[in-house]
Amino acid sequence: MLNDCELEKILQLSRDAGAVDAGYVLLRLPHEVKDLFAEWLQTHEPLKADHVMNRIYDSRGGKAYDSTFGIRMRGTGQYAELLAQRFHLAMKKLAFPGSPILNASLFRPKPMSGQMDLFDCD
């Protein structure tokens, strides 16, 4: 809404700088953050403030925030789906290779000592 038009450019610059993966989170406005953000919008982007807040409400089922797991990071509705489609299309176009697979076999647990011994019941 304020910088969504730059999504592809941000991903392109990130990829050019060596990023191997990327993700996104739709703006979240829990609790008092909603009022702070709305006030900031009125001060810095008064002509866009209502539009921005309406897109947030549209993407959050009529609320400024939805804490439901699986929804809180991405939102719902047409606008949220459009952003997701743009993001995935740009990721595919830019051929992000993805993060390397972690080889956990290279890690060894540290022997127990010190304070953790307090929890040893044997």
N, C-alpha and C positions, 0 to 999 in steps of 0.2 A: 504494500500500500504506500509506504514511503520509499522503500528501496527495492521492492519486488522486481521492478523493471531491470534491475542490475544483476539478477540472479545468475544468468548465463555468463555475464562478464566477470563476476566474482569467481565463479567456478573456473573459467578460462585462465584468469590470472593465477589462481591457486594451482592449477595443473601446470602452468608454465613455470611456476616457482618450485615445482617438484612434489607437490602433494600427490599421494597415491590413492587417497580415498577422501570422501567428504560426506557430510550429513547436514540436516537442517532441522530446526525446531520452529514451528509456527509461534509467533509472539504469544507469550503467556502473561496474563495480568491477574495473578492471584491477589486477593485481599486488598490492602491499601495501595498496592502498585497500580491498580486500575485508576484510582483517583489522581495519583501522581502523574501517570502517563497522560491522562485526559487533560490535566492542567498544563503539562509540557506542550501538548499538541496545540492547545488554545493560544499559548504564548508564542510558539515558534512556527506553527503551520496552521494558522486560523482558518484558511480557506479549504484546507484538507481535513480538518479535525473531525467533522461529522462523518465524512466519507470513510475515513480510516476506522473510526469506532464502529460504524455500521458493518464494515467488512469483518471486523473482529467478532461482533455479535453474530453475524451470519455463519462464521466458522466455528462458533462455540455454542450452537444450539440456542441462540438468543441471550447468552450470558457473556460476560467478559472473560470467564475462565471455567473450564470443566476439568476437574481433577481425575476423571475416569482414566484408569490405566489403558494405554493403547490409543487414547483420544487426545490426552493433554498435550502430547508433543506434536501432533499432526493436524488436529481439528477435524471437522466434518463439513459436508456441504460442497457446493459447486466450486467456490473459491479455493478451498483447501485442496480439493481434488485437482483443480487446474494447476496449482503450485506443485503438487506432487508429480503430476505428469511432466511439467516443464523441467523439474529437477531431474527426474529419471531419464528423460530424453537427453538433457545436457550431459549427464554423467556418461551415458552410452556414447554420445557423439564425441566426447573428449577422451574416451577410452581410458578412464581411470583404472589402473590395474588392480586396485584393492589392496588392503593391508596384507602383508605376508602372514602365512599361517604360523601361529606360535608353536614351537616345538618344546612342549613342557618337559620332555625327557632330559633336557639340559639343566633343569633345576633340581636341586637337592634340598630337602628340608634341613634347616639349621638344628643342631642338637639342642635339646631343651636345657636351659640354664637360667639362673636369675629368677626374676619375679614369676615367670610362667610356672616355676616349680610349686608355687602356692596353690595351683589348681590340680596338682597331681595327687590323686586320691589313693594310689597304691601303697 
